[in-house]
């Protein structure tokens, strides 16, 4: 078989990646919808749900490693032509997701004393627990949805992932609006209404994806739910071994941004508000890089499973070039239209808006610096997962973010007196260090595999 051209690689990555990018953006819209609705409902309720969903997300990140491990494992099995292993690995990914979701539920049920111990106000902690006691039930379906998304993405069925997420956004908007405020004759449930809407949407998303995975003609041959109760020790070990470092890697990166937000609060309220706005803009661009990274995982996994070293290298180069190209465009956008971008999130007539605007534009300029570093670290992660390398990237992420990025931000921000700009330069340093280590690791592994494959 003749090697694919760069254009063919790019086309394959876009076919896979564009629906995944849309799905990630739609997932962000779910969070934005709840934030807006609860912002209208009450300040304490909004604070409680922001706190509760943040706690939920941290635990979800840890558990989602098993779900994300399914993508490269299934892709490699397909590349090797082993359809039985496709079912076995995906099924054990579902098993581990269920087990993790059940194991962490007690943390949600008794979350009030935990939040109080972390210094949260009693009124906020009580409402957060009310949300988590209901919303925590959604951890199992949320992780199952992530597992099925990984499975379907590896099978290049990404359109259904996109449209299921869009459906979730619409259903969540209707349910949350009705149950939070008590419209259309429904009970007014406040934060509990938001939690019920969240769990319902997660369960609905799982049902839609499960039915598609079971009944879609092109997928029936995999028999995903056939003898679902049967344990498979070998596949369970494979998913667990690949998955737990992925979860800890996500946790390490989340800690970098969470610590920066906490330290920004020490700088001042205006700076923290500008930080939040700028992070929203940066997160939107990151979703594009994340979608391309997911596509790169699938392509790398298939090449690795097929023993095609050239396809692995060539596909990686094209995926990296696409991410770099988008990153350069975003750098130009951030530097050229900073005031306009920050202004989208502000009512300029409100007190303090001008100060937030001024500082936000400065942060956006720094964001232009870490745009490329962030793009490269997530792309390297995707490629490394495709070749089943997750432990070394976990160590690289932990060192880069916890031992380099966070301390660098603190030192630049406070002892060096750079304030919020110094904190964001810490992000740049941490992300750049991670990107360098992970890219070096991937190309080193490619060299090893090239020799092993004899190409």
VENSULDA-V541519 format. One record per residue. N is the residue number from 1. NEAR is the number of other ideal C-beta (glycine too) atoms within 10 Angstrom. D_LAST is the distance of its C-alpha to the last C-alpha in Angstrom with 2 decimals. Layout:
n=<N:N>
near=<NEAR:NEAR>
d_last=<D_LAST:D_LAST>
This chain:
n=<1:2:3:4:5:6:7:8:9:10:11:12:13:14:15:16:17:18:19:20:21:22:23:24:25:26:27:28:29:30:31:32:33:34:35:36:37:38:39:40:41:42:43:44:45:46:47:48:49:50:51:52:53:54:55:56:57:58:59:60:61:62:63:64:65:66:67:68:69:70:71:72:73:74:75:76:77:78:79:80:81:82:83:84:85:86:87:88:89:90:91:92:93:94:95:96:97:98:99:100:101:102:103:104:105:106:107:108:109:110:111:112:113:114:115:116:117:118:119:120:121:122:123:124:125:126:127:128:129:130:131:132:133:134:135:136:137:138:139:140:141:142:143:144:145:146:147:148:149:150:151:152:153:154:155:156:157:158:159:160:161:162:163:164:165:166:167:168:169:170:171:172:173:174:175:176:177:178:179:180:181:182:183:184:185:186:187:188:189:190:191:192:193:194:195:196:197:198:199:200:201:202:203:204:205:206:207:208:209:210:211:212:213:214:215:216:217:218:219:220:221:222:223:224:225:226:227:228:229:230:231:232:233:234:235:236:237:238:239:240:241:242:243:244:245:246:247:248:249:250:251:252:253:254:255:256:257:258:259:260:261:262:263:264:265:266:267:268:269:270:271:272:273:274:275:276:277:278:279:280:281:282:283:284:285:286:287:288:289:290:291:292:293:294:295:296:297:298:299:300:301:302:303:304:305:306:307:308:309:310:311:312:313:314:315:316:317:318:319:320:321:322:323:324:325:326:327:328:329:330:331:332:333:334:335:336:337:338:339:340:341:342:343:344:345:346:347:348:349:350:351:352:353:354:355:356:357:358:359:360:361:362:363:364:365:366:367:368:369:370:371:372:373:374:375:376:377:378:379:380:381:382:383:384:385:386:387:388:389:390:391:392:393:394:395:396:397:398:399:400:401:402:403:404:405:406:407:408:409:410:411:412:413:414:415:416:417:418:419:420:421:422:423:424:425:426:427:428:429:430:431:432:433:434:435:436:437:438:439:440:441:442:443:444:445:446:447:448:449:450:451:452:453:454:455>
near=<6:4:12:18:11:12:9:13:21:17:13:19:22:15:13:23:27:17:23:24:21:19:26:21:19:20:14:17:16:20:14:11:18:23:14:14:22:25:13:12:19:15:10:16:23:21:17:28:31:17:22:28:22:13:21:25:15:14:20:21:19:18:24:22:25:29:29:26:29:30:30:30:29:28:28:25:24:21:23:16:9:14:13:11:20:25:23:21:27:29:27:26:32:22:20:23:27:17:15:22:21:11:11:18:16:10:15:23:12:12:24:19:10:16:21:15:9:10:7:18:14:10:12:22:22:17:24:29:24:21:28:31:18:21:26:24:20:25:26:22:22:26:26:23:27:23:29:28:27:27:29:24:26:28:20:18:20:25:14:20:26:20:16:22:25:15:15:23:17:13:16:24:18:13:20:25:20:18:23:27:16:14:11:9:6:14:11:13:18:22:27:18:25:30:28:21:28:25:20:18:26:23:17:18:24:21:14:17:22:17:10:17:20:14:9:14:6:9:18:11:9:22:15:17:14:10:9:11:7:8:9:17:8:10:21:19:11:19:27:16:13:24:25:19:21:25:23:19:27:22:19:23:22:16:18:22:18:14:21:23:15:11:22:24:12:14:20:14:12:18:23:19:19:27:24:14:22:27:19:14:21:21:15:14:20:19:18:22:27:24:28:26:24:30:28:29:27:31:29:29:28:25:25:25:23:17:15:19:20:13:21:28:19:19:27:25:12:22:26:19:13:22:26:15:11:16:21:14:13:22:17:11:17:23:13:10:13:21:11:10:20:24:16:9:17:17:7:10:6:9:6:11:18:12:15:24:19:13:24:29:20:18:26:24:16:20:25:21:18:22:25:20:20:26:28:22:29:24:27:26:29:30:31:25:28:31:22:19:21:23:16:15:25:21:15:24:27:19:16:25:26:15:12:19:30:23:14:19:26:18:14:20:23:15:9:11:8:17:19:26:17:21:28:27:21:27:27:22:21:32:26:20:21:30:23:16:19:26:18:12:18:24:14:12:18:17:12:12:17:14:10:10:15:7:14>
d_last=<13.52:13.25:11.95:14.99:16.98:18.12:21.45:20.24:18.56:21.89:23.95:22.29:22.77:26.36:27.22:26.31:27.50:30.82:32.63:31.44:32.76:36.00:36.21:35.88:38.56:40.78:40.43:41.77:44.62:45.68:46.25:48.01:50.32:51.53:52.04:54.13:56.23:57.03:57.74:60.43:61.70:62.30:61.11:61.24:59.46:56.71:56.28:56.22:53.54:51.36:51.67:51.09:48.05:46.55:47.07:45.67:42.55:41.84:42.03:40.07:37.21:37.09:37.15:34.73:31.78:31.83:31.98:29.10:26.95:27.32:25.25:21.80:22.68:23.71:20.79:18.32:20.65:20.63:16.86:17.09:20.14:22.54:25.66:27.86:25.94:26.41:30.14:30.23:28.45:30.45:33.66:33.33:32.63:35.96:37.63:36.66:37.80:41.15:41.60:40.94:43.22:46.04:45.70:46.06:49.04:51.70:50.58:51.52:54.78:56.02:54.49:57.85:58.51:54.92:55.23:58.69:57.36:54.89:57.86:57.97:61.37:63.06:63.50:59.85:58.67:60.89:59.60:55.98:56.58:58.23:55.09:52.69:54.74:54.11:50.85:49.28:49.49:46.85:44.19:43.26:42.95:41.24:38.47:38.30:37.94:35.06:33.35:33.90:32.67:29.38:29.19:30.08:27.76:24.78:26.12:26.41:30.20:31.02:34.13:36.15:35.21:36.61:39.78:40.55:40.51:42.71:45.09:45.20:46.25:49.05:50.35:50.26:52.24:54.94:55.23:55.17:57.74:60.04:59.81:59.91:62.95:64.60:64.56:65.40:67.50:64.70:65.49:64.82:62.42:60.98:58.00:58.18:57.91:54.71:53.34:54.37:52.71:49.46:49.39:50.35:47.56:44.94:46.28:46.41:42.82:41.71:43.80:42.43:38.76:39.43:41.28:38.52:35.83:38.16:39.59:37.13:36.37:32.60:32.55:35.12:32.66:31.35:34.92:34.47:38.04:38.37:39.97:39.43:41.65:39.43:37.69:34.10:33.67:29.93:29.21:31.95:30.34:26.94:28.63:30.93:28.33:26.21:29.34:31.79:29.75:29.28:33.07:33.81:31.45:33.41:36.60:35.71:35.14:38.30:40.23:39.35:40.88:43.75:44.72:44.70:46.98:49.33:49.60:50.16:53.17:54.55:54.40:56.47:56.93:56.20:52.93:51.92:52.76:50.74:47.82:47.95:48.13:45.30:43.05:43.72:42.52:39.40:38.67:38.71:35.98:33.95:33.96:31.88:29.21:29.40:28.95:25.86:24.53:25.30:23.45:20.38:20.70:20.72:17.79:15.62:17.03:16.25:12.57:12.48:14.63:12.65:9.41:7.91:6.18:6.81:10.22:10.91:10.66:12.39:14.91:15.74:16.50:18.73:20.49:21.23:22.53:24.75:26.17:26.83:28.56:30.80:31.52:32.69:34.94:36.46:37.08:39.02:40.88:41.88:43.10:44.92:46.53:47.02:50.73:50.23:47.46:49.53:52.61:51.16:51.65:55.11:58.70:59.67:63.35:62.97:63.97:61.11:58.79:58.90:57.87:55.01:53.91:54.02:52.01:49.55:48.70:47.97:45.67:43.88:43.23:41.66:39.67:38.15:36.75:35.16:34.03:30.75:30.38:31.12:28.64:25.78:26.66:26.84:23.59:21.81:23.61:22.49:18.78:19.20:21.20:18.53:16.34:19.65:20.38:24.12:26.02:24.83:25.34:28.77:29.67:28.49:30.60:33.60:33.61:33.07:35.71:38.31:38.28:37.51:38.15:41.41:42.99:42.06:43.69:46.77:47.19:46.77:48.92:51.83:52.24:50.99:53.10:50.52:51.29:49.14:47.07:46.17:45.15:42.76:41.35:40.59:38.49:36.61:36.01:34.90:32.52:31.06:30.53:28.82:26.57:25.53:24.87:22.95:20.74:20.02:19.25:16.80:14.70:14.99:13.76:10.78:9.94:10.69:8.77:5.45:6.59:8.08:5.64:3.82:0.00>
